[in-house]
Amino acid sequence: MADIEKAKAAFARFDADGDGQVTPDEFKRAMAEMGDPYVTGPIAEAVLKSKDTDGDGKVSFDEFWASLQK
């Protein structure tokens, strides 16, 4: 997904409150809404931790975009 506009739209699906950060709770909720109710809190935390380069426990759009470039 190298198209930044598509990436922004995908990120927005997870960023429920629109603050520019995806929290584990937002990730878990979005995954359930997309049909995957098996994402638990610890799983959401682990997924976000793998993309969280500044260690704040959340994923910004810049971190999300960087993870797509790999």
RAZI-V98613 format. One record per residue. N is the residue number from 1. RES is the residue in three letters. PHI is phi in radians with two decimals (none if undefined). OMEGA is omega in whole degrees, -180 to 180 (none if undefined). NEAR is the number of other C-alpha atoms within 10 Angstrom. Layout:
BEGIN
n=N res=RES phi=PHI omega=OMEGA near=NEAR
n=N res=RES phi=PHI omega=OMEGA near=NEAR
END
This chain:
BEGIN
n=1 res=MET phi=none omega=-177 near=10
n=2 res=ALA phi=-1.56 omega=-179 near=9
n=3 res=ASP phi=-1.42 omega=-175 near=9
n=4 res=ILE phi=-1.11 omega=179 near=11
n=5 res=GLU phi=-1.18 omega=176 near=10
n=6 res=LYS phi=-1.16 omega=179 near=11
n=7 res=ALA phi=-1.13 omega=178 near=15
n=8 res=LYS phi=-1.09 omega=179 near=14
n=9 res=ALA phi=-1.15 omega=179 near=11
n=10 res=ALA phi=-1.13 omega=179 near=14
n=11 res=PHE phi=-1.06 omega=-179 near=21
n=12 res=ALA phi=-1.07 omega=178 near=17
n=13 res=ARG phi=-1.12 omega=-179 near=17
n=14 res=PHE phi=-1.59 omega=-176 near=22
n=15 res=ASP phi=-1.47 omega=-172 near=21
n=16 res=ALA phi=-1.04 omega=-177 near=17
n=17 res=ASP phi=-1.64 omega=175 near=12
n=18 res=GLY phi=1.21 omega=-178 near=11
n=19 res=ASP phi=-1.54 omega=179 near=9
n=20 res=GLY phi=1.51 omega=180 near=16
n=21 res=GLN phi=-2.34 omega=175 near=21
n=22 res=VAL phi=-1.82 omega=178 near=24
n=23 res=THR phi=-1.65 omega=176 near=21
n=24 res=PRO phi=-1.00 omega=178 near=24
n=25 res=ASP phi=-1.12 omega=178 near=17
n=26 res=GLU phi=-1.12 omega=180 near=18
n=27 res=PHE phi=-1.09 omega=-180 near=26
n=28 res=LYS phi=-1.05 omega=-179 near=23
n=29 res=ARG phi=-1.11 omega=-179 near=19
n=30 res=ALA phi=-1.11 omega=179 near=18
n=31 res=MET phi=-1.11 omega=178 near=18
n=32 res=ALA phi=-1.11 omega=179 near=14
n=33 res=GLU phi=-1.12 omega=180 near=12
n=34 res=MET phi=-1.57 omega=174 near=10
n=35 res=GLY phi=1.79 omega=179 near=8
n=36 res=ASP phi=-2.07 omega=-178 near=12
n=37 res=PRO phi=-1.35 omega=-175 near=12
n=38 res=TYR phi=-1.61 omega=177 near=10
n=39 res=VAL phi=-1.36 omega=-180 near=17
n=40 res=THR phi=-1.59 omega=177 near=17
n=41 res=GLY phi=-0.95 omega=179 near=13
n=42 res=PRO phi=-1.08 omega=178 near=11
n=43 res=ILE phi=-1.18 omega=179 near=14
n=44 res=ALA phi=-1.04 omega=179 near=18
n=45 res=GLU phi=-1.08 omega=-180 near=19
n=46 res=ALA phi=-1.15 omega=180 near=14
n=47 res=VAL phi=-1.10 omega=-179 near=14
n=48 res=LEU phi=-1.16 omega=179 near=22
n=49 res=LYS phi=-1.04 omega=-179 near=17
n=50 res=SER phi=-1.21 omega=-180 near=12
n=51 res=LYS phi=-1.94 omega=-175 near=19
n=52 res=ASP phi=-1.45 omega=-175 near=19
n=53 res=THR phi=-1.44 omega=-180 near=17
n=54 res=ASP phi=-1.75 omega=173 near=11
n=55 res=GLY phi=1.27 omega=-179 near=11
n=56 res=ASP phi=-1.57 omega=178 near=10
n=57 res=GLY phi=1.48 omega=179 near=18
n=58 res=LYS phi=-2.30 omega=178 near=21
n=59 res=VAL phi=-2.08 omega=176 near=26
n=60 res=SER phi=-1.49 omega=177 near=22
n=61 res=PHE phi=-1.08 omega=-180 near=17
n=62 res=ASP phi=-1.05 omega=178 near=14
n=63 res=GLU phi=-1.17 omega=178 near=16
n=64 res=PHE phi=-1.08 omega=-180 near=20
n=65 res=TRP phi=-1.06 omega=179 near=19
n=66 res=ALA phi=-1.06 omega=-180 near=12
n=67 res=SER phi=-1.18 omega=178 near=13
n=68 res=LEU phi=-1.35 omega=-177 near=14
n=69 res=GLN phi=-1.44 omega=-177 near=8
n=70 res=LYS phi=-1.40 omega=none near=5
END
